[in-house]
Structures are given as structure tokens and as C-alpha cells.
Amino acid sequence: MPGDAEKTKERLLAAASDEFARFGIAGARIDRIAEAAKANKQLIYKYFGNKDALFDTVFSHRVIEFGDAVLFDAYDLPAYAGRTFDMYEENPDIVRLTTWYQLERPRGEPITTVAGSSESKLAAIAAAQREGALPTDFEPLELLAFVRSVAMSWHTQIPELDARSRLPRERRRAAVIDAVERLIAPAR
């Protein structure tokens, strides 16, 4: 019955993803995850170890899904920023999970999947800089951080600012792309 075990793991991961997005790591409850997945909570410990390890697995899966869905192209960072904006727009739970990760795990052991994803992007940016396709005003890490921040900017606004000027999606997306184009434009 390995198929049953895999289906149970999938249900647990889906329920855990929802729970962590809503409540963060500290606020998430194993009981609620098990209930939502219609599974015994002991299976969480059996399959994942503990709540922190379960979060790491959930976040790793989301990073892989994100990477599969959003092509990273160091030679076209504005388009990458637009695709990233789209993913956040269509999947707000990714923004919430990322925010919880940043808030609750500012230090500590890095998640291998996250570190690998970041390292491959940094290497691609460095290569594009060496080839003259990207400016060298910023280190690869700075450039990646800025592009990520611009792409996520509309999804991390304070409610008061967002409610005051709710621009259409197309306009917000165009602003993200334009901002990254300006970021990587040759110095004058």
C-alpha cells in the first residue's frame, strides 16, 4: 500500500502548507494539520520528524514548484520579475509562507533547496555580468535581492497604502518590469 502512504503524505503537505501560510511556524498546530488532512497526527512525526522539519519540507516543495513555474533568466531580469509578480499575484500563500520563513527563521540552518535555488541564480547573474549582459554596479546578491523585492513589492504593501491606490494588475506588473529595467540600465 505504498500508494496510500504517498497520498497521505500529499494530503499532509497540502494541509501543512495552508496551516503554515495562515499561522506561521510558531502558530501552526499539528492537530489542525492532521485534522485537515484526515490523517493521524502521529503520521506527521513518522513522515516528517517534527513541525520544523514539516515546515522545511513544505517550503522546499513550494520553492521547487516556484522554480519549475517561473523560469529564471539572468539575461532578462525584467521578464523574470514580471513572471515572479504573476506567481505572487496568483498564489498569495507563497508570499505568506515566504514572509513567515523570513520572520521566524532569520538565522539558523539554511534549507538546502532554498540555498541551491539562490546559488544557481547568483551564479547565472555573475556569468551574465562577466559577459557584459548585466551591469556590475551591484554584486549578484544585491541585484537578486533588489529584483526579488521589486517583484514582491505590491504583495507586501501595508493595507492602508494598498487600499488607497489599488492599481489594476496590468499597471502594477508593468511598473515591476519597468523598475527592474531601470535597475539594470547602463549607468549614464
Buried (B, 14 or more C-beta within 10 A) or exposed (E): EEEEEEEBBEBBBBBBBBBBBBBBBEEBEBEBBBEBBEBEBEBBBEBBEEBBEBBBBBBBBBBBEBBEBBEBEBEBBBBBBBBBBBBBBEBEBBBBBBBBBEEBBEEEEEBEBBEBBBEEBBEBBBBBBEEEBBBEEBEBEEBBEBBBEBBBBBBEBEEEEEEEEEEEEEEBBBBBBBBBEEBBEEEE
